[in-house]
């Protein structure tokens, strides 16, 4: 199971990073807002690469995602989070723009059916190795907005907007200035 950490008042500790990565070793991503633009870096496929990028980030709030790929969805750098909320959710390993970005912790049942119904039916075809439940959700979110959460029942979602606002959906746990999408990091100091 992935984990999202919405770091509102502090950064993750080294222990939290190590613990989160060890349990979710399929890549990571980091999102923040700077000068009215959403920024992210994703496709960080080693703990060392993640730590190098994270240690240089000195902006609060920000969002961190450690990925544990869902069954049947490939492990590759392009499917790490976040995803751009847009009609095609283009894959970029680095982003700086005005579109919100979406982080997800959970699994969407029948996500391929939603892909066929809401994406493919509009003529948008995505190659399988670049397709995941979360990317499909980001595309649908661009059209349906918050109703997407009730439609897909995805677990926990965090959206980061260019004005710096972060919206969380689902059940979250607060731990000393960080909001966690599950209990994985609660035992860390």
Phi, psi and omega in degrees: 000131178295173170218140174248137174238114175269104185270096184272311187250350180201163175278164172293145175282164176300322178296317179295320178297309180301315181295314180297317181291318182301322181273349182220072192272012187265023174116167182213167178208158182223134177232145179204170177243136178215126179054043177072016179235137172283132177238146168208159167229133177219180183081019177280107191256000174229153178300321180298316178296319179298310182299320180300314179291318186291323182295336179274353181271120180234040181238132172239144354283167171207168182234137178241142176228127171251126187262137168234103189304136175291152179304130178086357178250129186298155170265110172204159187300330183290339183260008171288165184258154014267178175237144179288132177276100179201173185295340177236349182042066182300147180276119173222135179279339172228142183215143172213108185193190185256358177278144174291162176235154189239134174244145186222140172230109181148190179225139178256116177293146177055032183297332178292328176294319177295324176300312180297317185287318189252343184245297183300325180296340177266008177087011178265116181247128181240133178297142185307319184291348178248019184244135177212168178299323182288319178296318176300318179299318180298322178292314179295321180300325180298329181268315190257350180064215185299338177301338179302322182299314180290325180296313187265340182048060191275353184108252177237140182222142171232133176245138179246124184253156183295342176276003179093353180289140175239125177249130180250140178235141182095189183270128181236157180240130179267134178221098173048056175088005177232138175257127185249142181280348173202184189274001187307320186263005183295329183280350179282151177280000000 
